[in-house]
Amino acid sequence: MTITDFLLARIAEDEEALKRGYDVRATFAALSRHTLNERVPGFLWRTPEAVAAYMREISEQATALDAADRERRKAECEAKRRLIELAATCDVPSIELALAEVYVDHPDYDEAWRV
């Protein structure tokens, strides 16, 4: 496997993860009231209406942050593809070597790529 193939496969994995998505609301709803009480003192002592409003507010904020993060990660994947093309066009392998460093723990990473 070439370093280019390796990087394009990692980018494809990142893009696939973005397509699958991440349901912030479901994750937030799965938090126990006990956990929330540890993070927000007095949480258990609030009225049910206040608890529901608080959970809605946090869920909406998390969903907005998730959407912004997804857009940033999509742009990052595209930028990495452009850098790989640039490295090939300009014959600058150090660009790909630098990009590959973040995947050093991946089983397909080749130690020969380490800078």
KAUR-V521883 format. One record per residue. RES is the residue in three letters. SS is DSSP state (A for helix, B for strand, O for the rest). PHI is phi in degrees with one decimal (NA if undefined). Layout:
RES&SS&PHI, RES&SS&PHI
This chain:
MET&O&NA, THR&O&-81.7, ILE&A&-63.7, THR&A&-63.2, ASP&A&-59.5, PHE&A&-59.3, LEU&A&-64.7, LEU&A&-64.4, ALA&A&-67.3, ARG&A&-67.2, ILE&A&-64.0, ALA&A&-60.7, GLU&A&-63.7, ASP&A&-62.4, GLU&A&-66.2, GLU&A&-65.1, ALA&A&-61.9, LEU&A&-65.6, LYS&A&-65.6, ARG&A&-65.9, GLY&O&78.0, TYR&O&-147.6, ASP&O&-86.5, VAL&A&-62.5, ARG&A&-62.4, ALA&A&-64.3, THR&A&-65.4, PHE&A&-63.5, ALA&A&-63.7, ALA&A&-74.4, LEU&O&-64.5, SER&O&-77.6, ARG&A&-61.6, HIS&A&-62.3, THR&A&-62.1, LEU&A&-62.9, ASN&A&-63.6, GLU&A&-66.3, ARG&A&-84.7, VAL&O&-126.1, PRO&O&-53.6, GLY&O&84.1, PHE&A&-57.6, LEU&A&-68.3, TRP&A&-94.4, ARG&O&-80.1, THR&O&-69.7, PRO&A&-56.3, GLU&A&-65.8, ALA&A&-66.8, VAL&A&-62.2, ALA&A&-61.8, ALA&A&-64.9, TYR&A&-62.1, MET&A&-64.3, ARG&A&-62.1, GLU&A&-61.5, ILE&A&-63.8, SER&A&-62.9, GLU&A&-64.7, GLN&A&-64.4, ALA&A&-65.5, THR&A&-64.7, ALA&A&-65.0, LEU&A&-64.0, ASP&A&-62.5, ALA&A&-62.8, ALA&A&-65.4, ASP&A&-65.6, ARG&A&-63.0, GLU&A&-64.0, ARG&A&-64.0, ARG&A&-68.5, LYS&A&-63.6, ALA&A&-64.7, GLU&A&-64.7, CYS&A&-61.0, GLU&A&-65.6, ALA&A&-63.5, LYS&A&-63.9, ARG&A&-61.1, ARG&A&-64.8, LEU&A&-65.0, ILE&A&-65.2, GLU&A&-63.0, LEU&A&-62.3, ALA&A&-59.6, ALA&A&-70.9, THR&A&-65.8, CYS&A&-93.7, ASP&O&53.9, VAL&O&-121.2, PRO&A&-64.2, SER&A&-62.5, ILE&A&-63.1, GLU&A&-66.4, LEU&A&-60.8, ALA&A&-65.8, LEU&A&-62.9, ALA&A&-72.4, GLU&A&-57.7, VAL&A&-71.1, TYR&A&-107.6, VAL&O&-57.7, ASP&O&-85.4, HIS&O&-72.1, PRO&O&-61.7, ASP&O&-89.3, TYR&O&-66.0, ASP&O&-100.6, GLU&A&-58.2, ALA&A&-66.8, TRP&A&-84.3, ARG&O&-66.8, VAL&O&-92.9
